[in-house]
């Protein structure tokens, strides 16, 4: 009976007599965020990210979540960034971009830091994968949007200052009560009560008492 030889197409774990190196398993850090009044989507976010990580063959090294408003400090996100700085994760996976960034500027700043650290970033909903050339091109567009956002804020600030000037509002730091010390003492010597001095000079009664000792 002829001996069956192994097919030449059969993959071998050896290359030129040496064992083939196994592909690196990426360590993923998963981040989810929900508002205080909308926590029902948290389980959905986590499930979707875990399933995606499993399909990509990633090991979940860290999974964190923030439950707060958009403007609040995101302590769990900072914990994930600290893990990236210590090289404990190879990439960050989020469900959606607005879950990660507070603004376009904030989003871009954190993505640039991750890129500098050599840590990838993937957003599931937008299919944004910064480990690919197409994803890095998308990050370039985000830089343009971030600059646009900053210019809009600057323009709003300039418009607000101009409008305040037109209405006769005083701009800059408020005048401190100490500058009225001479007037306070003069009015007090003339018999004006402390409360009346405070009213006339538009300063607090406590400030008047402190000036008069």
Buried (B, 14 or more C-beta within 10 A) or exposed (E): EEEEEEEEEEEEEEEEEEEEEEEEEBBBBBBBBBEEEEEEBBEEBBEBBBEBBEEEEBEBBBBBBBBBEEEEEBEBBEBBBEBBEEEBBBBBBBBBBBBBBBBBBBBBEBBBEBBEBEBBBBBBEBEBBBEEEEBEEBBEEBBEBBEEBEEEEEEEEEEEEEEEEEEEEEEEEEEEBEEBBEBBBEBBEEEBEBEEBBEEBEBEEEBBEEBEE
